[in-house]
Amino acid sequence: MTKSSAVLFILFFSLLFKLEEPNPFLIVVVLLIAGGLFMFTVKSTQFNLEGFIMVLLASFIGGIRWTLTQLIMQKAELGLQNPIDTMYHLQPLMFLGLFPLFVFNEGLNVGTTEKLFRVSELHPLLYSLLTLFLGGLLAFGLGFSEFLLVSRTSSLTLSIAGIFKEVCTLLLAVEFMGDKMSTVNWLGFVVCLSGILLHVGLKTYYSKGNGSTVRSLPGRENADMELPLLISRDDCSEAEDEG
């Protein structure tokens, strides 16, 4: 339930850094999703103060992280629009931040297991290495898709996509793990889904209206080279003046 506050922090920082235009519809979308997710998961766990503070702090930091990521990736002069370039610069720092925590919490147990460094047979070692490789490949794909989505849309859209994933996870838990849903939970699911659908509809409407502009690359007359750029009219005027 506390994790649902992440979308509120992302909206706050997006408005603070002027990545999103103040829009009453946008605030309604965020409130619908956050409130719906809260209702969808209410009474699903016992309250723990330490966990509550940690998750709330994680949501707050996550809001800063993704809004700054959008700010960096959408600055043309930095040249980090490509997700691979962004991952090349950010992933080593993320590794350095997580590796000490891994060593402290899990490193000794993982290192001394018979499936890795104390292996007595080749088959368990190969299986462990293959599992780690596949997990790393999936993590790379996830990171790439997240950065690609942020570079093309916004951190708020990424957060809403993540909430849709959480809703799907909870529905699968009800279907296959025997979790129980009350009337309030189902009402929250409807409210959350309404907010997501409203956001998709608004994005579609603005992208067809004034939200996007299609320009040709300078010196290229071929229509195949036209790129859709999510830029404002002011940015177009500035670019023409600089040209």
Disulfide bonds with the S-S distance in Angstrom:
none
